[in-house]
Amino acid sequence: QVTLVESGGGLVQPGESLTLSCAASGFDFKCYDMIWYRQRPGKERELVAAMRRPGNYREYAESVKDRFTISRNNDRATAYLQMTNLKADDTAVYYCNAWGSGNDYWGQGTQVIVSS
């Protein structure tokens, strides 16, 4: 059974940091691109950061460049999204996505609220 479980969301104040985790199981994690999406209130889901094969090439949405960092640990089958200098506009449900080998797997999402 394929699962992606996000964790690490919560309520933080502007300027603070948060790290999201995405624990994967049921598939060969190292063979998949790992991507973080988010859906802000009233808006469509958007790509935030991706780590793509080969070579673990990283790409970021312009709005999070220099603030967010995507990483992965293949031994632990876990992807991470380190978020710094959070802004109110980062408030969203964050989703983990694994893409590859003709498959497209999604987690259930984790809520991040940035508010003073």
All heavy atoms as an XYZ file, in Angstrom:
914
protein
N       0.845     -1.191      0.000
C       0.000      0.000      0.000
C       0.881      1.243      0.000
O       1.769      1.389      0.818
C      -0.897      0.005      1.235
C      -1.815      1.206      1.307
C      -2.623      1.227      2.591
O      -2.508      0.341      3.431
N      -3.421      2.259      2.759
N       0.615      2.130     -0.936
C       1.375      3.374     -1.050
C       0.825      4.408     -0.077
O      -0.385      4.633     -0.022
C       1.298      3.916     -2.485
C       1.899      5.312     -2.566
C       2.003      2.964     -3.450
N       1.707      5.002      0.697
C       1.279      6.098      1.561
C       2.307      7.215      1.524
O       3.514      6.982      1.414
C       1.081      5.668      3.021
O       2.327      5.210      3.548
C       0.033      4.576      3.152
N       1.816      8.427      1.612
C       2.614      9.631      1.827
C       1.966     10.358      2.988
O       0.784     10.694      2.909
C       2.627     10.531      0.594
C       3.389     10.072     -0.642
C       3.140     11.026     -1.800
C       4.876      9.977     -0.336
N       2.718     10.573      4.040
C       2.154     11.198      5.229
C       2.950     12.459      5.552
O       4.126     12.390      5.923
C       2.171     10.239      6.427
C       1.587     10.925      7.658
C       1.399      8.955      6.101
N       2.280     13.590      5.419
C       2.908     14.872      5.759
C       2.746     15.153      7.244
O       1.745     14.757      7.850
C       2.285     16.030      4.977
C       2.370     15.923      3.469
C       1.100     15.361      2.861
O       0.380     14.621      3.552
O       0.824     15.672      1.686
N       3.717     15.857      7.786
C       3.646     16.291      9.179
C       4.464     17.559      9.334
O       5.232     17.928      8.441
C       4.161     15.199     10.127
O       5.505     14.901      9.847
N       4.282     18.211     10.476
C       5.087     19.386     10.775
C       4.372     20.708     10.606
O       4.939     21.756     10.908
N       3.134     20.674     10.118
C       2.394     21.915      9.980
C       1.981     22.469     11.328
O       2.130     21.822     12.363
N       1.468     23.689     11.309
C       1.022     24.305     12.547
C       0.828     25.782     12.394
O       0.839     26.319     11.282
N       0.667     26.439     13.531
C       0.457     27.887     13.578
C       1.761     28.557     13.996
O       2.335     28.212     15.047
C      -0.650     28.202     14.582
C      -0.879     29.668     14.920
C      -1.323     30.447     13.690
C      -1.902     29.797     16.041
N       2.230     29.472     13.177
C       3.454     30.205     13.493
C       3.232     31.687     13.226
O       2.289     32.067     12.518
C       4.660     29.714     12.671
C       5.010     28.281     13.020
C       4.406     29.863     11.183
N       4.119     32.503     13.772
C       4.035     33.946     13.539
C       4.874     34.324     12.323
O       5.809     33.606     11.945
C       4.540     34.689     14.766
C       3.663     34.480     15.989
C       4.047     35.390     17.135
O       5.082     36.048     17.105
N       3.196     35.458     18.146
N       4.552     35.445     11.706
C       5.366     35.904     10.566
C       6.835     36.007     10.962
O       7.164     36.454     12.065
C       4.768     37.277     10.255
C       3.353     37.180     10.723
C       3.392     36.317     11.948
N       7.689     35.580     10.045
C       9.118     35.614     10.294
C       9.677     34.337     10.891
O      10.898     34.138     10.909
N       8.811     33.485     11.392
C       9.274     32.230     11.994
C       9.512     31.153     10.927
O       9.241     31.361      9.744
C       8.272     31.751     13.043
C       8.218     32.665     14.258
C       7.352     32.117     15.366
O       6.472     31.283     15.092
O       7.556     32.529     16.523
N      10.031     30.022     11.405
C      10.373     28.922     10.511
C       9.589     27.666     10.866
O       9.110     27.526     12.000
C      11.880     28.617     10.606
O      12.647     29.734     10.247
N       9.497     26.788      9.892
C       8.798     25.515     10.076
C       9.382     24.529      9.082
O       9.743     24.917      7.952
C       7.308     25.715      9.789
C       6.244     24.879     10.483
C       6.401     24.963     11.993
C       4.863     25.351     10.069
N       9.491     23.277      9.475
C       9.946     22.238      8.551
C       8.870     21.169      8.425
O       8.437     20.590      9.432
C      11.261     21.608      9.025
O      12.288     22.602      9.039
C      11.687     20.492      8.078
N       8.455     20.934      7.206
C       7.486     19.883      6.917
C       8.220     18.607      6.526
O       9.278     18.657      5.895
C       6.558     20.305      5.783
C       5.835     21.644      5.950
C       4.915     21.894      4.750
C       5.054     21.689      7.239
N       7.633     17.481      6.887
C       8.170     16.183      6.505
C       7.121     15.403      5.730
O       5.919     15.582      5.937
C       8.562     15.374      7.750
O       9.555     16.022      8.504
N       7.603     14.544      4.845
C       6.715     13.684      4.068
C       7.310     12.280      4.113
O       8.317     12.011      3.447
C       6.612     14.186      2.643
S       5.736     13.076      1.532
N       6.690     11.414      4.883
C       7.170     10.044      5.036
C       6.472      9.148      4.017
O       5.239      9.106      3.967
C       6.899      9.546      6.448
N       7.265      8.458      3.232
C       6.728      7.639      2.143
C       6.905      6.155      2.425
O       7.849      5.746      3.092
C       7.432      8.003      0.835
N       5.996      5.367      1.891
C       6.113      3.912      1.981
C       5.322      3.275      0.856
O       4.430      3.885      0.285
C       5.615      3.404      3.338
O       4.247      3.674      3.500
N       5.691      2.037      0.529
C       4.947      1.277     -0.465
C       5.430      1.431     -1.885
O       4.816      0.874     -2.808
N       6.488      2.195     -2.105
C       7.050      2.326     -3.438
C       8.535      2.635     -3.307
O       9.021      2.947     -2.220
C       6.326      3.410     -4.246
C       6.413      4.799     -3.672
C       7.330      5.713     -4.172
C       5.566      5.205     -2.651
C       7.409      7.001     -3.649
C       5.634      6.485     -2.123
C       6.566      7.385     -2.623
N       9.246      2.565     -4.429
C      10.686      2.781     -4.414
C      10.970      4.280     -4.413
O      11.142      4.905     -5.470
C      11.324      2.100     -5.620
C      12.821      1.981     -5.490
O      13.390      2.528     -4.518
O      13.436      1.342     -6.363
N      11.056      4.818     -3.238
C      11.118      6.270     -3.027
C      12.204      6.936     -3.869
O      11.964      7.997     -4.457
C      11.362      6.523     -1.535
C      11.482      7.958     -1.144
C      10.344      8.739     -0.953
C      12.726      8.540     -0.942
C      10.457     10.076     -0.576
C      12.846      9.868     -0.561
C      11.703     10.636     -0.382
N      13.361      6.359     -3.934
C      14.490      7.010     -4.599
C      14.285      7.153     -6.105
O      14.992      7.919     -6.754
C      15.790      6.248     -4.336
C      15.833      4.843     -4.896
C      17.139      4.182     -4.555
C      17.203      2.763     -5.121
N      16.183      1.881     -4.510
N      13.323      6.456     -6.662
C      13.083      6.502     -8.102
C      12.048      7.547     -8.501
O      11.654      7.622     -9.663
C      12.635      5.136     -8.605
S      13.900      3.868     -8.468
N      11.588      8.330     -7.541
C      10.517      9.290     -7.781
C      10.966     10.723     -7.562
O      11.760     11.010     -6.654
C       9.335      8.998     -6.853
C       8.512      7.815     -7.288
C       9.032      6.526     -7.224
C       7.216      7.989     -7.768
C       8.282      5.443     -7.640
C       6.458      6.903     -8.174
C       7.003      5.633     -8.110
O       6.254      4.551     -8.518
N      10.449     11.612     -8.392
C      10.560     13.038     -8.106
C       9.706     13.325     -6.876
O       8.602     12.777     -6.739
C      10.027     13.873     -9.264
C      10.844     13.741    -10.522
O      11.915     13.103    -10.490
O      10.403     14.280    -11.558
N      10.182     14.185     -6.016
C       9.409     14.600     -4.854
C       9.087     16.075     -4.984
O       9.969     16.898     -5.257
C      10.168     14.327     -3.561
C      10.380     12.847     -3.289
S       8.841     11.892     -3.277
C       7.960     12.642     -1.914
N       7.835     16.392     -4.796
C       7.339     17.732     -5.063
C       6.435     18.160     -3.913
O       5.633     17.364     -3.413
C       6.546     17.750     -6.384
C       7.411     17.164     -7.516
C       6.120     19.167     -6.720
C       6.634     16.789     -8.751
N       6.552     19.400     -3.542
C       5.634     20.001     -2.570
C       4.725     20.983     -3.299
O       5.203     21.819     -4.062
C       6.386     20.736     -1.473
C       7.057     19.833     -0.490
C       8.361     19.394     -0.518
C       6.468     19.268      0.685
N       8.612     18.582      0.557
C       7.465     18.492      1.323
C       5.201     19.331      1.262
C       7.221     17.796      2.504
C       4.962     18.637      2.439
C       5.972     17.886      3.049
N       3.441     20.861     -3.038
C       2.434     21.794     -3.529
C       1.767     22.444     -2.323
O       1.860     21.961     -1.208
C       1.353     21.070     -4.337
C       1.781     20.573     -5.684
C       2.457     19.373     -5.829
C       1.488     21.309     -6.833
C       2.843     18.909     -7.082
C       1.868     20.859     -8.089
C       2.537     19.648     -8.199
O       2.908     19.199     -9.445
N       1.055     23.511     -2.593
C       0.222     24.100     -1.559
C      -1.055     24.646     -2.183
O      -1.097     24.967     -3.374
C       0.953     25.206     -0.801
C       1.188     26.471     -1.597
C       1.989     27.482     -0.773
N       2.254     28.711     -1.520
C       3.065     29.671     -1.084
N       3.687     29.554      0.098
N       3.253     30.757     -1.806
N      -2.067     24.735     -1.345
C      -3.312     25.343     -1.772
C      -3.685     26.403     -0.747
O      -4.035     26.077      0.409
C      -4.423     24.317     -1.911
C      -5.688     24.893     -2.514
C      -6.608     23.834     -3.080
O      -6.485     22.651     -2.756
N      -7.527     24.252     -3.942
N      -3.567     27.634     -1.146
C      -3.921     28.754     -0.279
C      -5.423     28.950     -0.298
O      -6.092     28.564     -1.265
C      -3.186     30.015     -0.729
C      -1.680     29.903     -0.520
C      -0.954     31.166     -0.910
N      -0.759     31.267     -2.347
C      -0.151     32.278     -2.939
N       0.319     33.270     -2.227
N      -0.006     32.304     -4.248
N      -5.994     29.548      0.734
C      -7.452     29.735      0.795
C      -7.980     30.454     -0.437
O      -7.479     31.532     -0.803
C      -7.637     30.592      2.063
C      -6.453     30.263      2.901
C      -5.330     30.033      1.947
N      -8.948     29.846     -1.082
C      -9.583     30.469     -2.234
C      -8.784     30.408     -3.518
O      -9.182     31.020     -4.516
N      -7.650     29.675     -3.501
C      -6.807     29.637     -4.700
C      -6.577     28.197     -5.137
O      -6.836     27.245     -4.409
C      -5.478     30.339     -4.417
C      -5.648     31.792     -4.006
C      -4.395     32.592     -4.215
C      -4.654     34.063     -3.919
N      -3.432     34.873     -4.066
N      -6.054     28.049     -6.335
C      -5.789     26.717     -6.857
C      -4.475     26.179     -6.281
O      -3.614     26.943     -5.829
C      -5.710     26.761     -8.383
C      -7.036     27.107     -9.037
C      -7.001     26.933    -10.541
O      -5.920     26.660    -11.087
O      -8.061     27.094    -11.160
N      -4.350     24.883     -6.333
C      -3.116     24.255     -5.874
C      -1.959     24.707     -6.765
O      -2.090     24.784     -7.991
C      -3.264     22.733     -5.933
C      -2.196     21.970     -5.197
C      -2.491     20.501     -5.160
N      -3.684     20.207     -4.375
C      -4.060     18.972     -4.041
N      -3.341     17.936     -4.414
N      -5.156     18.789     -3.341
N      -0.814     24.985     -6.130
C       0.336     25.465     -6.876
C       1.588     24.730     -6.436
O       1.725     24.317     -5.282
C       0.525     26.971     -6.639
C       0.742     27.344     -5.189
C       0.894     28.836     -4.978
O       1.096     29.575     -5.956
O       0.821     29.256     -3.804
N       2.529     24.608     -7.362
C       3.803     23.995     -7.038
C       4.622     24.953     -6.188
O       4.740     26.133     -6.518
C       4.558     23.631     -8.316
C       5.846     22.849     -8.164
C       6.033     21.898     -9.350
C       7.057     23.756     -8.030
N       5.203     24.424     -5.136
C       6.052     25.227     -4.251
C       7.522     24.899     -4.483
O       8.349     25.795     -4.665
C       5.688     24.961     -2.776
C       6.646     25.709     -1.843
C       4.250     25.362     -2.492
N       7.842     23.617     -4.466
C       9.240     23.198     -4.630
C       9.270     21.771     -5.131
O       8.395     20.970     -4.796
C       9.987     23.301     -3.306
N      10.273     21.476     -5.932
C      10.401     20.131     -6.493
C      11.853     19.701     -6.496
O      12.764     20.526     -6.641
C       9.838     20.092     -7.904
N      12.022     18.400     -6.349
C      13.350     17.817     -6.439
C      13.249     16.711     -7.476
O      12.581     15.703     -7.256
C      13.759     17.249     -5.077
C      15.233     17.168     -4.853
S      15.558     17.097     -3.087
C      17.307     16.847     -3.127
N      13.904     16.930     -8.606
C      13.657     16.065     -9.761
C      14.893     15.273    -10.122
O      16.026     15.743     -9.976
C      13.209     16.898    -10.949
C      11.950     17.722    -10.667
C      11.365     18.284    -11.924
N      10.239     19.158    -11.679
C       8.995     18.756    -11.494
N       8.708     17.468    -11.483
N       8.029     19.627    -11.308
N      14.666     14.097    -10.631
C      15.730     13.265    -11.136
C      15.979     13.608    -12.608
O      15.082     14.090    -13.273
C      15.342     11.787    -11.026
C      15.059     11.341     -9.610
C      14.195     10.086     -9.593
N      12.943     10.312    -10.269
C      12.539      9.609    -11.326
N      13.276      8.630    -11.810
N      11.389      9.883    -11.904
N      17.152     13.310    -13.150
C      18.316     12.832    -12.402
C      19.025     13.985    -11.714
O      18.793     15.147    -12.031
C      19.192     12.246    -13.512
C      18.857     13.057    -14.707
C      17.412     13.421    -14.580
N      19.794     13.655    -10.772
C      20.654     14.654    -10.154
C      20.005     15.483     -9.065
O      20.610     16.431     -8.559
N      18.734     15.164     -8.720
C      18.058     15.925     -7.669
C      18.028     17.422     -7.958
O      18.286     18.256     -7.080
C      18.697     15.667     -6.314
C      18.324     14.299     -5.783
O      17.211     13.812     -5.992
N      19.250     13.673     -5.094
N      17.726     17.748     -9.188
C      17.588     19.157     -9.560
C      16.440     19.785     -8.770
O      15.362     19.233     -8.676
C      17.301     19.265    -11.062
C      16.927     20.643    -11.521
C      17.890     21.628    -11.676
C      15.599     20.970    -11.773
C      17.541     22.904    -12.087
C      15.244     22.240    -12.189
C      16.224     23.195    -12.343
O      15.874     24.459    -12.741
N      16.692     20.950     -8.207
C      15.680     21.634     -7.394
C      15.072     22.793     -8.161
O      15.784     23.550     -8.824
C      16.301     22.162     -6.100
C      16.723     21.075     -5.122
C      17.476     21.697     -3.962
N      17.788     20.757     -2.896
C      18.831     19.954     -2.875
N      19.690     19.955     -3.886
N      19.026     19.140     -1.847
N      13.773     22.934     -8.027
C      13.101     24.112     -8.570
C      12.137     24.647     -7.533
O      11.598     23.892     -6.712
C      12.352     23.790     -9.873
C      11.217     22.815     -9.746
C      10.469     22.641    -11.064
O       9.614     23.492    -11.366
O      10.739     21.665    -11.767
N      11.938     25.965     -7.561
C      11.114     26.642     -6.571
C      10.184     27.646     -7.235
O      10.543     28.249     -8.247
C      11.988     27.395     -5.561
C      12.883     26.513     -4.738
C      14.206     26.282     -5.113
C      12.407     25.908     -3.574
C      15.029     25.461     -4.355
C      13.224     25.094     -2.812
C      14.534     24.868     -3.212
O      15.348     24.055     -2.455
N       9.029     27.827     -6.627
C       8.170     28.929     -7.031
C       8.880     30.235     -6.702
O       9.612     30.317     -5.697
C       6.840     28.861     -6.290
N       8.660     31.225     -7.520
C       9.331     32.506     -7.319
C       9.036     33.085     -5.945
O       9.911     33.691     -5.311
C       8.888     33.474     -8.413
C       9.773     34.692     -8.586
C      11.196     34.344     -9.004
O      11.378     33.396     -9.807
O      12.125     35.001     -8.503
N       7.834     32.859     -5.464
C       7.408     33.466     -4.201
C       8.110     32.865     -2.978
O       8.061     33.459     -1.893
C       5.892     33.309     -4.041
O       5.536     31.930     -4.052
N       8.757     31.709     -3.147
C       9.392     31.072     -1.989
C      10.901     30.941     -2.153
O      11.587     30.461     -1.237
C       8.779     29.680     -1.695
C       7.270     29.778     -1.570
C       9.181     28.655     -2.741
N      11.413     31.349     -3.295
C      12.855     31.247     -3.527
C      13.590     31.998     -2.441
O      13.192     33.069     -2.016
C      13.203     31.864     -4.886
C      13.523     30.851     -5.947
C      13.848     31.543     -7.257
C      13.643     30.573     -8.406
N      13.842     31.173     -9.708
N      14.689     31.420     -2.006
C      15.559     31.988     -0.959
C      14.946     31.895      0.428
O      15.569     32.325      1.407
C      15.923     33.448     -1.252
C      16.655     33.608     -2.568
O      17.445     32.711     -2.916
O      16.417     34.615     -3.253
N      13.732     31.373      0.549
C      13.122     31.178      1.871
C      12.847     29.703      2.172
O      12.922     29.278      3.320
C      11.810     31.953      1.969
C      11.961     33.454      1.830
C      10.671     34.179      2.202
N       9.570     33.806      1.318
C       8.420     33.283      1.749
N       8.236     33.053      3.029
N       7.447     32.993      0.883
N      12.527     28.937      1.139
C      12.188     27.526      1.319
C      13.297     26.660      0.728
O      13.894     27.011     -0.289
C      10.879     27.184      0.615
C       9.636     27.759      1.246
C       9.685     28.741      2.219
C       8.391     27.304      0.838
C       8.541     29.270      2.789
C       7.228     27.810      1.394
C       7.305     28.795      2.372
N      13.509     25.499      1.338
C      14.484     24.539      0.826
C      13.877     23.144      0.845
O      13.383     22.684      1.879
C      15.756     24.545      1.689
O      16.322     25.858      1.706
C      16.786     23.569      1.116
N      13.924     22.475     -0.297
C      13.446     21.102     -0.384
C      14.638     20.155     -0.279
O      15.723     20.444     -0.788
C      12.673     20.870     -1.705
C      12.032     19.478     -1.714
C      13.558     21.087     -2.920
C      11.079     19.247     -2.881
N      14.425     19.049      0.407
C      15.479     18.048      0.532
C      14.825     16.677      0.683
O      13.601     16.570      0.842
C      16.398     18.350      1.719
O      15.671     18.330      2.935
N      15.657     15.661      0.638
C      15.139     14.306      0.789
C      16.201     13.417      1.424
O      17.398     13.665      1.277
C      14.705     13.731     -0.558
C      15.835     13.523     -1.546
C      15.327     13.220     -2.942
N      14.592     11.958     -2.984
C      13.788     11.623     -3.987
N      13.595     12.454     -5.001
N      13.158     10.445     -3.982
N      15.740     12.378      2.084
C      16.615     11.360      2.638
C      16.099     10.030      2.110
O      15.072      9.512      2.574
C      16.576     11.393      4.172
C      17.558     10.413      4.795
O      17.737      9.301      4.316
N      18.202     10.846      5.864
N      16.803      9.471      1.134
C      16.321      8.241      0.501
C      16.370      7.060      1.462
O      15.543      6.148      1.374
C      17.140      7.940     -0.748
C      16.824      8.887     -1.892
O      15.767      9.525     -1.903
N      17.741      8.993     -2.833
N      17.333      7.059      2.379
C      17.415      5.954      3.345
C      16.188      5.938      4.260
O      15.739      4.876      4.687
C      18.688      6.070      4.174
C      19.937      5.813      3.359
O      19.831      5.111      2.327
O      21.019      6.312      3.732
N      15.673      7.104      4.552
C      14.496      7.199      5.417
C      13.203      7.322      4.614
O      12.128      7.415      5.202
C      14.625      8.403      6.348
C      15.774      8.276      7.329
C      15.794      9.413      8.321
N      16.850      9.238      9.327
C      17.081     10.064     10.325
N      16.320     11.139     10.484
N      18.056      9.829     11.177
N      13.332      7.367      3.293
C      12.156      7.538      2.417
C      11.329      8.730      2.871
O      10.095      8.653      3.030
C      11.308      6.266      2.396
N      11.995      9.842      3.073
C      11.325     11.039      3.585
C      11.794     12.266      2.816
O      12.981     12.405      2.530
C      11.609     11.229      5.083
O      11.167     10.071      5.801
C      10.880     12.451      5.629
N      10.844     13.119      2.500
C      11.142     14.400      1.886
C      10.844     15.500      2.900
O       9.997     15.323      3.789
C      10.301     14.601      0.633
N      11.518     16.612      2.732
C      11.375     17.718      3.680
C      11.165     19.024      2.936
O      11.604     19.186      1.795
C      12.630     17.838      4.544
C      13.005     16.585      5.278
C      13.915     15.687      4.743
C      12.429     16.284      6.520
C      14.252     14.521      5.412
C      12.764     15.114      7.200
C      13.675     14.239      6.637
O      14.001     13.080      7.302
N      10.507     19.943      3.616
C      10.412     21.298      3.115
C      10.709     22.225      4.286
O       9.896     22.357      5.205
C       9.021     21.601      2.544
C       8.882     22.981      1.910
C       9.738     23.084      0.643
C       7.413     23.297      1.580
N      11.893     22.816      4.241
C      12.282     23.763      5.276
C      11.815     25.141      4.858
O      12.162     25.617      3.776
C      13.794     23.747      5.471
C      14.268     24.648      6.589
C      15.784     24.594      6.772
O      16.483     23.891      6.041
N      16.281     25.312      7.744
N      11.026     25.766      5.712
C      10.436     27.059      5.390
C      10.919     28.090      6.405
O      10.761     27.884      7.614
C       8.907     26.970      5.420
C       8.357     25.854      4.532
S       6.559     25.788      4.475
C       6.188     25.318      6.156
N      11.502     29.155      5.911
C      11.983     30.219      6.797
C      11.326     31.541      6.435
O      10.739     31.686      5.355
C      13.515     30.365      6.696
O      13.857     30.769      5.368
C      14.214     29.064      7.020
N      11.426     32.497      7.355
C      10.857     33.824      7.128
C       9.427     33.724      6.574
O       9.082     34.335      5.564
C      11.741     34.626      6.177
C      11.335     36.081      6.098
O      10.691     36.608      7.006
N      11.703     36.734      5.006
N       8.622     32.965      7.263
C       7.257     32.719      6.787
C       6.439     33.999      6.794
O       6.593     34.866      7.668
C       6.597     31.647      7.643
C       7.045     30.214      7.288
C       6.758     29.250      8.421
C       6.367     29.758      6.011
N       5.553     34.083      5.809
C       4.698     35.242      5.650
C       3.235     34.798      5.720
O       2.923     33.632      5.482
C       4.969     35.900      4.300
C       6.418     36.267      4.085
C       6.645     36.813      2.699
C       8.117     37.170      2.503
N       8.378     37.727      1.158
N       2.368     35.750      5.989
C       0.938     35.427      6.054
C       0.466     34.773      4.760
O      -0.406     33.898      4.767
C       0.133     36.683      6.348
N       1.061     35.188      3.647
C       0.673     34.656      2.352
C       1.100     33.202      2.146
O       0.710     32.572      1.160
C       1.265     35.522      1.233
C       0.472     35.409     -0.055
O      -0.767     35.314      0.010
O       1.099     35.384     -1.134
N       1.900     32.670      3.050
C       2.286     31.261      2.983
C       1.246     30.355      3.631
O       1.385     29.128      3.585
C       3.646     31.038      3.666
C       4.780     31.738      2.954
O       4.825     31.699      1.710
O       5.639     32.336      3.649
N       0.240     30.950      4.251
C      -0.824     30.157      4.862
C      -1.497     29.298      3.804
O      -1.977     29.806      2.788
C      -1.862     31.078      5.525
O      -1.249     31.740      6.630
C      -3.074     30.294      6.007
N      -1.512     27.980      4.042
C      -2.025     27.051      3.031
C      -2.028     25.642      3.600
O      -1.435     25.378      4.659
C      -1.147     27.092      1.789
N      -2.663     24.762      2.858
C      -2.474     23.327      3.092
C      -1.358     22.885      2.158
O      -1.412     23.145      0.949
C      -3.759     22.522      2.821
C      -3.504     21.039      3.037
C      -4.883     23.006      3.729
N      -0.359     22.234      2.732
C       0.802     21.803      1.963
C       0.703     20.299      1.701
O       0.470     19.506      2.624
C       2.084     22.144      2.722
C       2.410     23.607      2.665
C       1.682     24.536      3.404
C       3.437     24.084      1.845
C       1.964     25.894      3.329
C       3.722     25.440      1.770
C       2.981     26.333      2.507
O       3.257     27.680      2.426
N       0.912     19.934      0.445
C       0.791     18.554      0.016
C       2.123     18.035     -0.534
O       2.835     18.739     -1.253
C      -0.253     18.419     -1.093
C      -1.648     18.803     -0.693
C      -2.095     20.104     -0.846
C      -2.522     17.859     -0.165
C      -3.385     20.463     -0.487
C      -3.815     18.207      0.192
C      -4.237     19.510      0.026
O      -5.518     19.855      0.384
N       2.375     16.791     -0.250
C       3.542     16.101     -0.770
C       3.100     15.256     -1.957
O       2.041     14.608     -1.915
C       4.097     15.218      0.356
S       5.464     14.186     -0.088
N       3.917     15.248     -3.000
C       3.608     14.499     -4.214
C       4.838     13.714     -4.663
O       5.945     14.271     -4.685
C       3.153     15.479     -5.302
C       3.024     14.848     -6.664
O       3.737     15.191     -7.600
N       2.093     13.919     -6.802
N       4.621     12.459     -5.005
C       5.686     11.631     -5.573
C       5.289     11.294     -6.999
O       4.189     10.772     -7.243
C       5.865     10.367     -4.749
N       6.192     11.577     -7.919
C       5.857     11.411     -9.333
C       6.967     10.619    -10.024
O       8.157     10.954     -9.901
C       5.691     12.783     -9.980
C       5.183     12.711    -11.377
C       3.895     12.713    -11.794
C       5.970     12.618    -12.569
N       3.827     12.626    -13.157
C       5.094     12.556    -13.658
C       7.346     12.560    -12.808
C       5.526     12.466    -14.965
C       7.790     12.466    -14.117
C       6.883     12.416    -15.179
N       6.539      9.603    -10.763
C       7.512      8.845    -11.513
C       6.994      7.464    -11.873
O       5.991      7.006    -11.320
N       7.662      6.822    -12.808
C       7.298      5.465    -13.240
C       5.829      5.365    -13.630
O       5.180      4.329    -13.423
C       7.598      4.446    -12.117
O       8.958      4.491    -11.763
N       5.286      6.456    -14.159
C       3.886      6.469    -14.558
C       2.914      6.587    -13.402
O       1.703      6.451    -13.594
N       3.439      6.837    -12.198
C       2.581      6.952    -11.018
C       2.614      8.369    -10.450
O       3.582      9.110    -10.636
C       3.048      5.969     -9.937
C       2.981      4.539    -10.398
O       1.975      4.099    -10.945
N       4.063      3.796    -10.188
N       1.561      8.685     -9.739
C       1.388     10.026     -9.174
C       0.725      9.852     -7.820
O      -0.477      9.600     -7.746
C       0.516     10.850    -10.125
C       0.514     12.327     -9.779
O       1.401     12.767     -9.030
O      -0.383     13.039    -10.270
N       1.524      9.962     -6.761
C       1.009      9.712     -5.419
C       0.932     11.016     -4.634
O       1.807     11.873     -4.756
C       1.926      8.734     -4.666
C       2.129      7.407     -5.355
C       3.407      6.887     -5.531
C       1.047      6.662     -5.817
C       3.613      5.673     -6.159
C       1.242      5.440     -6.444
C       2.526      4.947     -6.615
O       2.715      3.744     -7.234
N      -0.117     11.111     -3.789
C      -0.345     12.325     -2.998
C      -0.555     11.998     -1.530
O      -1.148     10.973     -1.181
C      -1.587     13.048     -3.521
C      -1.397     13.656     -4.865
C      -1.577     13.068     -6.071
C      -0.981     15.002     -5.130
N      -1.294     13.942     -7.082
C      -0.932     15.143     -6.537
C      -0.642     16.095     -4.331
C      -0.562     16.339     -7.152
C      -0.275     17.279     -4.948
C      -0.234     17.391     -6.344
N      -0.101     12.910     -0.693
C      -0.415     12.837      0.714
C      -1.719     13.552      1.004
O      -2.347     14.134      0.102
N      -2.112     13.532      2.272
C      -3.392     14.119      2.658
C      -3.281     15.610      2.972
O      -4.298     16.287      3.105
C      -3.950     13.370      3.875
C      -3.389     13.805      5.236
C      -1.932     13.445      5.452
O      -1.360     12.646      4.717
N      -1.321     14.030      6.470
N      -2.071     16.107      3.093
C      -1.859     17.529      3.344
C      -1.643     17.842      4.811
O      -2.107     17.128      5.696
N      -0.943     18.936      5.037
C      -0.739     19.446      6.393
C      -0.945     20.958      6.366
O      -0.479     21.646      5.466
C       0.650     19.061      6.941
O       0.759     19.466      8.308
C       1.785     19.693      6.151
N      -1.655     21.457      7.359
C      -2.040     22.872      7.386
C      -0.922     23.714      7.992
O      -0.391     23.380      9.053
C      -3.316     23.037      8.211
C      -3.758     24.468      8.416
C      -4.525     24.998      7.230
O      -5.528     24.436      6.820
N      -4.068     26.107      6.660
N      -0.620     24.800      7.311
C       0.311     25.799      7.839
C      -0.437     27.124      7.913
O      -1.013     27.571      6.918
C       1.557     25.946      6.941
C       2.420     27.119      7.415
C       2.362     24.652      6.945
N      -0.442     27.714      9.093
C      -1.080     29.014      9.295
C      -0.038     29.979      9.818
O       0.614     29.713     10.829
C      -2.258     28.913     10.274
C      -3.319     27.952      9.733
C      -2.875     30.294     10.516
C      -4.449     27.675     10.707
N       0.116     31.068      9.100
C       1.076     32.098      9.512
C       0.271     33.331      9.910
O      -0.370     33.968      9.074
C       2.058     32.443      8.387
C       3.107     33.443      8.891
C       2.722     31.179      7.855
N       0.296     33.623     11.186
C      -0.542     34.709     11.693
C       0.033     35.256     12.985
O       0.578     34.508     13.800
C      -1.965     34.206     11.940
O      -2.753     35.211     12.532
N      -0.130     36.569     13.150
C       0.312     37.188     14.399
C      -0.856     37.267     15.377
O      -0.698     37.740     16.504
C       0.885     38.572     14.135
O      -0.054     39.356     13.427
